[in-house]
Amino acid sequence: MNKKKKNSKLIHISDILNSALGRYRPAMDTEMTRIWDIWDRAVGKPIAMNAKPDSFKDGILIVNVSSSAWIHQLKFLEKEMILNINKQLDLVLVKQLRFKIGKILS
């Protein structure tokens, strides 16, 4: 029985998505996939442990948060977070954050 050679080069899913979406969607739409890559750096480790991006549409980033207490805290930090996210993206993409209780995946 022949075993297929394992592909030694792994490709990050964001690279695959950017490539696929780039063929069908405008560049601005594909830029949003970078939010997941820069999130931890943009918001810092304590926030990243309790809040993760969920979805993005029309300048609004929906963020899953671990508890209502964190939602309350993040509302005070929203403007600063938006500035940091857009700075990391080197693009004004996120205009508003909306927080909801949801799963926090590492």
TABELJO-V252414 format. One record per residue. PHI is phi in radians with two decimals (* if undefined). OMEGA is omega as a letter, one per 40 degrees, with the letter a starting at -180 (NA if undefined). NEAR is the number of other ideal C-beta (glycine too) atoms within 8 Angstrom. Layout:
BEGIN
PHI | OMEGA | NEAR
PHI | OMEGA | NEAR
END
This chain:
BEGIN
* | a | 2
-1.49 | i | 3
-1.67 | i | 4
-1.25 | i | 4
-1.17 | i | 4
-1.31 | i | 4
-1.21 | a | 5
-1.37 | a | 3
-1.86 | i | 4
-1.51 | i | 4
-2.01 | a | 6
-1.19 | a | 6
-1.01 | i | 6
-1.13 | i | 10
-1.16 | i | 8
-1.14 | i | 9
-1.09 | i | 10
-1.04 | a | 10
-1.14 | a | 8
-1.18 | a | 8
-1.20 | a | 11
-1.06 | i | 9
-1.32 | a | 6
-2.04 | a | 5
-2.23 | i | 7
-1.08 | a | 5
-0.96 | a | 6
-1.05 | i | 7
-1.19 | a | 8
-1.39 | i | 12
-1.05 | a | 10
-1.11 | i | 9
-1.15 | i | 11
-1.22 | i | 9
-0.95 | a | 14
-1.17 | a | 8
-1.26 | a | 7
-1.73 | a | 11
-0.88 | a | 12
-1.03 | i | 8
-1.16 | a | 6
-1.23 | a | 11
-1.83 | a | 11
1.58 | a | 7
-1.07 | a | 6
-1.03 | i | 6
-1.23 | a | 11
-1.06 | i | 11
-1.28 | a | 6
-2.12 | a | 10
-2.66 | i | 13
-2.39 | i | 9
-1.10 | a | 11
-1.97 | a | 8
-2.68 | a | 6
-2.53 | i | 9
-2.78 | i | 5
0.91 | i | 3
1.43 | a | 7
-1.88 | i | 11
-1.76 | i | 12
-1.52 | a | 10
-2.11 | i | 13
-1.35 | a | 13
-2.23 | a | 14
-1.27 | a | 8
-2.76 | i | 8
-1.17 | i | 6
-1.11 | i | 6
-1.19 | i | 12
-1.01 | i | 12
-1.00 | a | 8
-1.11 | a | 8
-1.20 | i | 15
-1.08 | i | 8
-1.27 | a | 6
-1.74 | a | 9
-0.96 | a | 10
-1.09 | i | 6
-1.13 | i | 7
-1.10 | i | 13
-1.05 | i | 12
-1.04 | a | 8
-1.16 | i | 10
-1.10 | a | 16
-1.12 | i | 11
-1.14 | i | 8
-1.12 | i | 9
-1.36 | a | 12
1.01 | a | 4
-2.88 | i | 6
-1.48 | a | 5
-1.99 | a | 12
-1.57 | i | 14
-1.88 | a | 7
-2.67 | i | 9
-1.98 | i | 11
-2.18 | a | 8
-1.86 | i | 10
-2.56 | i | 10
-1.26 | a | 8
-2.91 | a | 7
-1.23 | i | 4
-1.89 | a | 11
-1.67 | a | 4
-1.27 | NA | 2
END
